[in-house]
Amino acid sequence: MSIKVLVPTALQKFSNNQATVECSGNNISELFDSLEEACPGIKARLCDEQGKPRRFLNLYVNSEDIRFLDGAATSLKDGDEVSIVPAVAGG
């Protein structure tokens, strides 16, 4: 199974400056484990101490926000694209 992960510029130092990384996993949690194997150190930036996606990150599977799907349990299939988008705030 191959999942395309779009890595934001701020995290590309973990992916050897690659904007995309091919990983695998049946759901978002498994994908994070696979991504950590390919890009050591990145999982700590994506997950909190309980292993849940950090609040300041928006994660999309094929343009659908995982908060409106099943969160970290959102199922993945071969060919899916996961986008990691840091939240932007200001005033």
N, C-alpha and C positions, 0 to 999 in steps of 0.2 A: 504494500500500500504506500502510495506517495502523496504527501500533503505539502503543498507549497505554502511556506510561511513568509510573509512580507515583514521584514525587520525595519523598524524606524531608524533613522539616521543616528539618534542618540544611543542606540544599542548595537550599532554595527561594529563597534570595537570588539564585541564578543563573537561576531560572525566573520572575522577577517575582512571587514569592510564590504561584506556581501549584502545586497539589499534583499535577496531572496535565499532561502535555505529549504532544501527538500528534507522532510522528516516523515515520521509515521506515527500512528496512534489511532485507537478506536474512538477516543474522545479527547477533549481539550487537556485534561489532566495527563493522559498518556502522551499526548503531543509535547507537553512541557518537559516530560522526562526525556523524550527523544531529542528535543531541541537542546537540552542540557548536555547530552552526550556529544552532539555536534558542535555546540558552542558553550564550553565550560564557563560557568559564572553567570550565565544569562537568566537562569531560573530564579535566582535570588532577587533579580530586578523585576520579575514578572509575578512572583507569588509571595504572599505573606507567610508568616510562621506556621500557619495551619495548612499551607499548600493551596490556598484559594487565590484566584487572580487579584492582584492589588486594585484598590478602588480607583486609582488615578489612571488606570489603563482601560481602554475600550478594545474589546476583541470582537472581530467579525468573522463569521464563516460564510463565505460567498456573499458578502455584503449584508449579512443579517447579524445584528447585535446579539451576542450570546446571552445577554441579560434578559432578552425576551424569548430565548430558547430554553435550554436546560443548564445554563451557566457552565461550570467546569465539566459537567457531565454531558454536554452537547456532543452528540454522535458525529463522527467524521467518516467520510468514505474516500476511496481512491479518487484523486483528481481535485479534491476540495482545495480552496485557497483560504488561508487564515491571515487576517490582517491584524497587526498589533499597532494600535494608535494611541499614543500618549494623550491624556486629556489636556486641554488648554483652558486656562481660567484667567480671569483678569477683570479689571473694572474701570 
